Amino acid sequence: MDESRKRVIGIMAAILAARKLAQQDSTKPSPASNCAIHDAVVFAERIMRVIDERFPVSSPVDRLT
């Protein structure tokens, strides 16, 4: 996985996790916050997979024609 893709997944995961983390009363690390972050990364990866399936990258040869 290239660095730009990691950044996109990281940003998506941060947005998804922020909602759950904002509902927690504490800012200290906990199993619940770790789970929220893990779930957000899984969902972000799943979203990227669906985007890749719907909008496949064309090869450089396809771009020329």
PEWOHU-V810622 format. One record per residue. PSI is psi in whole degrees, -180 to 180 (none if undefined). OMEGA is omega in whole degrees, -180 to 180 (none if undefined). D_LAST is the distance of its C-alpha to the last C-alpha in whole Angstrom. Layout:
psi->PSI omega->OMEGA d_last->D_LAST
psi->PSI omega->OMEGA d_last->D_LAST
This chain:
psi->131 omega->-179 d_last->28
psi->166 omega->-174 d_last->27
psi->-38 omega->-179 d_last->29
psi->-37 omega->178 d_last->27
psi->-39 omega->177 d_last->27
psi->-41 omega->180 d_last->31
psi->-43 omega->179 d_last->31
psi->-47 omega->179 d_last->29
psi->-38 omega->178 d_last->31
psi->-43 omega->179 d_last->34
psi->-45 omega->178 d_last->34
psi->-44 omega->-179 d_last->33
psi->-39 omega->179 d_last->36
psi->-41 omega->179 d_last->39
psi->-45 omega->-180 d_last->38
psi->-39 omega->-178 d_last->39
psi->-30 omega->-175 d_last->42
psi->-38 omega->-179 d_last->43
psi->-47 omega->180 d_last->44
psi->-42 omega->-178 d_last->46
psi->-31 omega->179 d_last->48
psi->-24 omega->-180 d_last->49
psi->-16 omega->-179 d_last->51
psi->149 omega->-177 d_last->53
psi->-21 omega->-173 d_last->56
psi->150 omega->175 d_last->56
psi->0 omega->179 d_last->54
psi->149 omega->176 d_last->55
psi->141 omega->179 d_last->53
psi->165 omega->176 d_last->54
psi->-35 omega->180 d_last->52
psi->-42 omega->179 d_last->51
psi->-38 omega->176 d_last->49
psi->-41 omega->179 d_last->48
psi->-41 omega->179 d_last->47
psi->-42 omega->180 d_last->45
psi->-45 omega->179 d_last->43
psi->-47 omega->180 d_last->42
psi->-39 omega->180 d_last->41
psi->-41 omega->178 d_last->39
psi->-43 omega->179 d_last->37
psi->-46 omega->179 d_last->37
psi->-41 omega->179 d_last->36
psi->-42 omega->177 d_last->33
psi->-40 omega->180 d_last->32
psi->-42 omega->178 d_last->31
psi->-44 omega->179 d_last->30
psi->-38 omega->178 d_last->27
psi->-44 omega->179 d_last->27
psi->-42 omega->178 d_last->26
psi->-43 omega->179 d_last->24
psi->-38 omega->180 d_last->22
psi->-40 omega->-178 d_last->22
psi->-35 omega->-176 d_last->21
psi->73 omega->-179 d_last->18
psi->148 omega->178 d_last->17
psi->128 omega->179 d_last->15
psi->152 omega->180 d_last->11
psi->159 omega->179 d_last->11
psi->-32 omega->179 d_last->9
psi->-40 omega->180 d_last->7
psi->-33 omega->-178 d_last->6
psi->-28 omega->-178 d_last->6
psi->-23 omega->-177 d_last->4
psi->none omega->none d_last->0
